[in-house]
């Protein structure tokens, strides 16, 4: 079953890129409840195979898979220490979003501020600001004034 899901994930990535992200460049997709540590690896792998196969297969893509990711995909997470150590491998913090998951059992509430301080220790302040608030504001088009 696990092998099937891995193979299926590659097929879904190709379908997502060719049928949806290329065709609808303003479409935003949120990969909810999957954490984020996998994102740098998958984007590197997708770009590698795109480089190898783009001329051998009629793949109508104008961008590399990682460029679609940066333009249109968002990755929320609740508690992913490895992800917070590796997200920078994607080259940006612009598509990651921290979540408290309130009111579900996985929620960090009522200790959200404590959890946030501990989880983001060592994360650059600009990246933390993006991941904790700015990326969500951008994704949803909220017109909010950000506190300094």
C-alpha positions, 0 to 999 in steps of 0.5 A: 500500500505504501509503495502505491501511494508513493507512485500515486503521489508522483502521478498526482504531482504531474497531473496537478502541474500539467492540468491545473497549475499551468492552465490556471496560473492564479489558482492557489492550492493548499496542501493541508495536514501534510506537514512540510519536511517533504516539500524540499525533497519533492521539489528537488526531485520533481525539478530533476525529473523535469530536466531529464524528461521535458524533451522526451515527453510532450510535457506542456510546462512553461515552468519548473515544478518548483516554480509552480510550487513557489507561485501557487502552492501553500504548505501549512503545518502544526508541529514539524521540527524537521520541516522548520530545519529544512524549509529553507532548501526551497529557497524561500519561506513564502509558501509555508504557514504555521497553524494552531489547528484550533479547536482540534485535538492536535491544537497547540492552544492554549499554549500556542505562544509557548509552542511557537517560541520553542518551535521557531527558535533559531528561525530567522525573524523575517521567515518566522513573520512570513510563516506565522502571519504574512503568508496566510494574509497573502494567500487569503487576500486579507487587508490587514495591517501587520504589527511590527 
